Amino acid sequence: MTSSPLVFKAGAKAKASIEKNGFDFSNVKVVVAASGGAKWLALNKLDRVMFPMLADVKRTADNPLFLLGSSIGAWRMGCLAQKDPSKAIAKFEDAYCNTQWGEDPDIDDITRITRQVLEAVFSDNDISDILSHNFMRMNILAVKSKGLLAREARLPLTAGLLAVASMNAISRKTLGLFFDRALFSDPRHTPPFASANDLPIGHFPLMADNYLRSVMATSSIPLVIRGEENIPHADKGMYRDGGFTDYHFDMPFLGEVKGDDDLVLYPHYRERIIPGWFDKPLKWRKPSPQNTAHMIQIAPSDEFAASLPYGKIPDRGDFKRFDTPTRMKYWNTVLDETDRLADTFAEVIEKENMAEFLTSL
């Protein structure tokens, strides 16, 4: 029997709820989208199927759907919150895949081009739609840098990153010495995960005049893209990639008050959940079971990823690893292959048999 290309994993509460009552989009309270650069392409076709389903659920402004993204996840969630999510994703794919980066671009080139891509994906009208959506509430997570990490000079910035990596290996809590989480939220509702206090956190309103800068900040990989300094409506300082603290996230998504059937939906590009960027080599670093208890994770299987060209899903290294024609041929092959993920998900939803596929998260 051929194994499914898509895995469905659930925390204890989510698994019990779905096994008892089935999966219902109306029970989803939070949708989470991880950092990961070009890895998002593995989810492109899945997003095109899933996002309209989320948008079609009858909700009211008093029962909002909270969207949370860091880095490229903030771009994906911004597509979900638009009037036509499928059209938004198609525009995102076109801008992301077909932009010409030139030969050996430097940090200023990459910063400038990334901003151009961002402006192509999110027009003023798109941002207005996102911030006035009748029930979706957008949240972008970046970090405010401290000490050496607030500088752009290569040597001190590199020294600061090495210090973070060393201290984080001892304890994830040491990230608070180097970064404050910066949560930019739709001011109409306080999100349940605003209660996260395991690391220092600042709460700032997400507005029309700081939307693009907030997304740019959470996309700003040090030494690759320049940080965003002094974002409007936020504390003064240097803001960078939210993946440093929340690469795949580990936080109380539903806060303190939650029902047994409340769900956190996590369409992810891999089976493993890595809390922060510096946890990637730390195989023992995993999210708290309390934070994932209500989570349903939907991801390509490791076997599916291994079956793709080069044995992997796309990643940021492809920009240096391949020339442009080779990269585009590879990415387009992956996009074609991921039709299987979308088809599998659509079939599970149609047959209402997700419980049959669930394994423990």
C-alpha positions as CSV (number, residue, x, y, z in Angstrom):
1,M,0.0,0.0,0.0
2,T,1.4,3.4,-1.0
3,S,1.8,5.7,2.0
4,S,0.2,9.1,2.1
5,P,2.3,12.0,0.9
6,L,0.7,14.1,3.7
7,V,0.9,13.5,7.4
8,F,-1.7,14.5,10.0
9,K,-0.4,14.9,13.5
10,A,-2.3,16.1,16.5
11,G,-1.6,17.1,20.1
12,A,-3.5,15.2,22.8
13,K,-6.5,17.5,23.1
14,A,-6.8,17.9,19.3
15,K,-6.5,14.2,18.7
16,A,-9.2,13.4,21.2
17,S,-11.6,16.1,19.8
18,I,-11.2,15.0,16.1
19,E,-11.5,11.3,16.9
20,K,-14.7,12.0,18.8
21,N,-16.3,14.7,16.7
22,G,-14.4,14.9,13.4
23,F,-12.5,17.8,12.1
24,D,-14.4,21.1,11.7
25,F,-12.9,24.3,10.3
26,S,-15.1,26.3,12.6
27,N,-13.2,24.9,15.6
28,V,-10.0,26.4,14.4
29,K,-9.1,29.5,16.5
30,V,-5.5,30.1,15.3
31,V,-3.6,29.4,12.1
32,V,0.2,29.3,12.4
33,A,2.8,29.7,9.6
34,A,6.5,29.1,10.1
35,S,9.6,30.8,8.9
36,G,11.6,28.9,6.3
37,G,12.2,31.0,3.1
38,A,11.7,29.0,-0.1
39,K,10.5,26.0,1.9
40,W,7.0,27.6,1.7
41,L,6.8,26.4,-2.0
42,A,6.1,22.9,-0.7
43,L,2.9,24.3,0.7
44,N,1.8,26.4,-2.2
45,K,-0.7,24.0,-3.7
46,L,-1.9,22.9,-0.2
47,D,-2.5,26.6,0.7
48,R,-4.5,27.1,-2.4
49,V,-6.9,24.4,-1.3
50,M,-6.9,25.0,2.4
51,F,-7.1,28.8,2.6
52,P,-10.4,29.2,0.7
53,M,-11.9,26.6,3.0
54,L,-10.8,28.6,6.0
55,A,-12.2,31.8,4.4
56,D,-15.6,30.2,3.7
57,V,-16.4,29.3,7.3
58,K,-19.2,31.4,8.7
59,R,-17.7,33.5,11.5
60,T,-18.5,36.8,13.1
61,A,-16.3,39.6,14.2
62,D,-16.8,38.4,17.8
63,N,-15.4,35.0,16.9
64,P,-12.3,35.9,14.9
65,L,-9.7,33.6,13.4
66,F,-6.2,34.7,14.5
67,L,-3.4,34.3,12.0
68,L,0.2,34.2,13.2
69,G,3.3,34.2,11.0
70,S,7.0,34.8,11.2
71,S,9.3,35.5,8.2
72,I,7.9,33.8,5.1
73,G,4.9,32.7,7.2
74,A,3.8,36.3,7.5
75,W,3.7,36.5,3.7
76,R,1.5,33.3,3.6
77,M,-0.9,34.6,6.3
78,G,-1.2,37.9,4.5
79,C,-2.4,36.0,1.5
80,L,-4.9,34.1,3.6
81,A,-6.4,37.3,5.0
82,Q,-7.1,38.8,1.6
83,K,-10.5,38.7,-0.2
84,D,-9.4,36.1,-2.7
85,P,-6.7,33.9,-1.0
86,S,-6.1,31.7,-4.1
87,K,-5.5,34.8,-6.3
88,A,-3.1,36.2,-3.6
89,I,-1.1,33.0,-3.4
90,A,-0.8,32.9,-7.2
91,K,0.5,36.5,-7.2
92,F,2.9,35.6,-4.3
93,E,4.2,32.6,-6.3
94,D,4.8,34.6,-9.4
95,A,6.6,37.4,-7.7
96,Y,8.7,35.1,-5.5
97,C,9.7,32.6,-8.2
98,N,10.1,34.9,-11.2
99,T,12.1,37.8,-9.7
100,Q,15.5,38.2,-11.2
101,W,18.1,38.6,-8.4
102,G,21.2,39.1,-10.7
103,E,24.6,37.6,-10.3
104,D,26.1,37.5,-6.8
105,P,23.8,40.1,-5.2
106,D,25.1,41.8,-2.1
107,I,23.1,42.7,1.1
108,D,21.9,46.0,-0.4
109,D,20.7,44.3,-3.6
110,I,18.9,41.6,-1.7
111,T,17.3,44.1,0.7
112,R,16.1,46.3,-2.2
113,I,14.8,43.4,-4.3
114,T,13.0,41.8,-1.4
115,R,11.2,45.0,-0.7
116,Q,10.2,45.2,-4.4
117,V,8.8,41.7,-4.2
118,L,6.9,42.5,-1.0
119,E,5.4,45.6,-2.6
120,A,4.4,43.5,-5.6
121,V,2.6,40.9,-3.4
122,F,0.9,43.4,-1.1
123,S,-0.6,46.5,-2.6
124,D,-2.1,49.3,-0.6
125,N,-5.5,47.9,-1.4
126,D,-4.4,44.4,-0.3
127,I,-3.2,45.7,3.1
128,S,-6.5,47.6,3.5
129,D,-8.4,44.4,2.9
130,I,-6.2,42.5,5.4
131,L,-6.7,45.0,8.1
132,S,-10.4,45.4,7.6
133,H,-11.2,41.7,7.2
134,N,-14.5,40.9,8.9
135,F,-13.2,38.0,11.0
136,M,-9.5,37.3,10.3
137,R,-7.0,39.0,12.5
138,M,-3.4,39.3,11.2
139,N,-0.4,39.0,13.6
140,I,3.2,39.3,12.6
141,L,6.1,38.2,14.9
142,A,9.5,39.8,14.5
143,V,12.3,40.4,17.0
144,K,13.8,43.6,18.4
145,S,17.6,43.1,18.6
146,K,19.8,43.9,21.5
147,G,23.5,44.8,21.9
148,L,25.7,43.7,19.0
149,L,22.7,42.3,17.1
150,A,21.2,45.8,16.8
151,R,24.2,46.8,14.6
152,E,24.7,46.1,10.8
153,A,28.5,45.9,10.8
154,R,29.5,42.4,9.8
155,L,32.0,41.6,12.5
156,P,30.0,42.6,15.6
157,L,26.8,41.1,14.1
158,T,28.6,37.8,13.4
159,A,30.0,37.8,17.0
160,G,26.5,38.5,18.4
161,L,25.0,35.6,16.4
162,L,27.8,33.2,17.6
163,A,27.0,34.3,21.2
164,V,23.3,33.6,20.7
165,A,24.0,30.1,19.3
166,S,26.3,29.2,22.2
167,M,23.9,30.4,24.9
168,N,20.8,29.0,23.2
169,A,22.4,25.5,23.3
170,I,22.4,25.8,27.1
171,S,18.9,27.2,27.4
172,R,16.3,28.6,25.1
173,K,15.4,31.2,27.8
174,T,18.8,32.9,27.1
175,L,17.3,34.2,23.8
176,G,15.8,37.0,25.9
177,L,19.3,38.3,26.5
178,F,19.6,39.1,22.8
179,F,16.1,39.6,21.5
180,D,12.6,40.8,22.5
181,R,9.8,39.2,20.6
182,A,7.9,42.0,18.7
183,L,4.3,41.1,18.1
184,F,2.5,43.3,15.6
185,S,-1.2,42.6,15.9
186,D,-4.5,43.8,14.3
187,P,-5.6,46.2,17.0
188,R,-9.3,45.1,16.8
189,H,-8.6,42.0,19.0
190,T,-5.9,41.0,21.4
191,P,-4.7,37.5,20.2
192,P,-4.7,34.7,22.8
193,F,-1.0,34.1,22.3
194,A,-0.3,37.6,23.5
195,S,0.0,36.0,26.9
196,A,3.3,34.4,25.9
197,N,5.8,35.4,28.6
198,D,8.6,32.8,28.3
199,L,10.7,35.5,26.5
200,P,10.5,39.3,26.7
201,I,7.8,40.6,24.3
202,G,6.6,43.9,23.0
203,H,3.0,44.4,21.7
204,F,2.5,46.8,18.8
205,P,-0.5,47.7,16.6
206,L,-0.4,46.5,13.0
207,M,-1.4,49.5,10.9
208,A,-1.4,50.5,7.2
209,D,1.7,52.6,7.6
210,N,3.8,49.9,9.3
211,Y,2.4,46.7,7.6
212,L,5.1,46.4,5.0
213,R,7.9,47.3,7.4
214,S,6.7,44.7,9.9
215,V,6.8,42.0,7.2
216,M,10.1,43.3,6.0
217,A,11.4,43.1,9.5
218,T,10.4,39.6,10.1
219,S,12.0,38.6,6.8
220,S,15.3,40.3,7.6
221,I,18.0,37.6,8.0
222,P,21.1,39.2,9.4
223,L,24.1,39.4,7.0
224,V,21.6,38.7,4.1
225,I,18.9,41.4,4.5
226,R,19.3,44.6,6.4
227,G,17.1,45.0,9.5
228,E,14.2,47.5,9.9
229,E,15.0,50.3,12.2
230,N,12.4,52.4,14.2
231,I,9.2,51.0,12.8
232,P,6.2,53.3,13.2
233,H,4.0,52.5,16.3
234,A,6.7,50.3,17.8
235,D,9.6,51.0,20.3
236,K,12.7,52.5,18.7
237,G,15.3,49.9,17.7
238,M,16.4,47.4,15.2
239,Y,13.9,44.7,14.1
240,R,14.9,41.4,12.5
241,D,13.7,37.9,11.5
242,G,11.1,36.5,13.9
243,G,12.5,33.1,13.2
244,F,15.2,33.6,15.7
245,T,12.8,33.1,18.6
246,D,10.0,31.5,16.6
247,Y,11.3,29.5,13.6
248,H,8.4,27.0,13.9
249,F,7.0,28.4,17.2
250,D,6.6,27.2,20.7
251,M,4.1,29.4,22.6
252,P,0.7,29.1,24.2
253,F,-1.3,29.7,21.0
254,L,-4.7,29.6,22.7
255,G,-3.8,31.4,25.9
256,E,-5.3,30.3,29.2
257,V,-9.0,30.1,28.2
258,K,-9.8,27.4,25.7
259,G,-12.5,24.8,25.0
260,D,-11.8,21.1,24.5
261,D,-12.6,21.4,20.8
262,D,-10.6,24.5,20.1
263,L,-7.9,23.9,17.5
264,V,-4.6,25.4,16.3
265,L,-4.1,24.6,12.6
266,Y,-0.5,24.3,11.5
267,P,0.0,23.7,7.8
268,H,3.8,23.1,7.9
269,Y,6.4,22.1,5.4
270,R,8.1,19.3,7.4
271,E,7.3,16.8,10.1
272,R,9.7,18.1,12.7
273,I,8.8,21.3,14.6
274,I,11.9,23.3,15.6
275,P,11.0,26.1,18.1
276,G,13.7,28.7,17.2
277,W,16.2,29.1,14.3
278,F,19.2,28.3,16.6
279,D,17.5,25.0,17.6
280,K,18.0,23.4,14.2
281,P,21.1,21.4,15.2
282,L,19.6,20.6,18.6
283,K,17.7,17.4,18.0
284,W,16.4,17.3,21.6
285,R,14.9,20.8,21.4
286,K,11.1,20.3,20.9
287,P,8.0,22.4,21.5
288,S,6.2,22.0,24.8
289,P,3.4,19.4,24.8
290,Q,1.2,22.0,26.6
291,N,1.7,24.4,23.7
292,T,0.9,21.8,21.0
293,A,-2.0,20.0,22.9
294,H,-4.7,21.6,20.7
295,M,-2.6,21.6,17.5
296,I,-3.3,19.8,14.3
297,Q,-0.2,19.7,12.1
298,I,-0.6,19.0,8.4
299,A,2.7,18.5,6.5
300,P,4.4,16.7,3.6
301,S,5.8,13.4,4.9
302,D,9.6,12.9,5.1
303,E,9.2,10.2,2.5
304,F,7.5,12.6,0.1
305,A,10.3,15.2,0.6
306,A,12.9,12.6,-0.1
307,S,11.2,11.6,-3.3
308,L,11.6,15.1,-4.8
309,P,14.5,16.1,-7.0
310,Y,17.7,16.4,-4.9
311,G,15.8,14.6,-2.1
312,K,14.5,17.8,-0.5
313,I,11.9,20.6,-0.7
314,P,13.2,24.0,-1.9
315,D,15.2,26.2,0.4
316,R,17.0,29.5,0.4
317,G,20.3,27.8,-0.5
318,D,18.9,27.1,-3.9
319,F,19.6,30.7,-4.9
320,K,23.4,30.0,-4.6
321,R,23.3,26.2,-5.3
322,F,21.8,26.5,-8.8
323,D,21.8,28.8,-11.8
324,T,18.5,30.4,-12.4
325,P,17.2,28.0,-15.2
326,T,18.2,24.9,-13.1
327,R,16.5,26.4,-9.9
328,M,13.3,27.3,-11.8
329,K,13.1,23.8,-13.4
330,Y,13.6,22.2,-9.9
331,W,11.0,24.5,-8.2
332,N,8.4,24.0,-10.9
333,T,8.9,20.2,-10.6
334,V,8.3,20.5,-6.9
335,L,5.2,22.7,-7.4
336,D,3.8,20.0,-9.8
337,E,4.5,17.2,-7.4
338,T,2.8,19.1,-4.5
339,D,-0.5,18.8,-6.3
340,R,-0.6,15.4,-4.6
341,L,-0.6,17.1,-1.2
342,A,-3.5,19.3,-2.1
343,D,-5.4,16.4,-3.6
344,T,-4.9,14.3,-0.5
345,F,-6.1,17.1,1.8
346,A,-9.1,17.8,-0.3
347,E,-10.0,14.1,-0.3
348,V,-9.7,13.8,3.5
349,I,-11.9,16.9,4.0
350,E,-14.5,15.6,1.5
351,K,-14.6,12.1,3.1
352,E,-14.5,13.6,6.6
353,N,-12.1,10.9,7.7
354,M,-9.1,12.8,9.1
355,A,-9.3,10.8,12.3
356,E,-8.2,7.7,10.4
357,F,-4.9,9.4,9.5
358,L,-4.0,11.1,12.8
359,T,-0.9,10.2,14.7
360,S,0.3,11.8,17.9
361,L,2.3,15.1,17.7
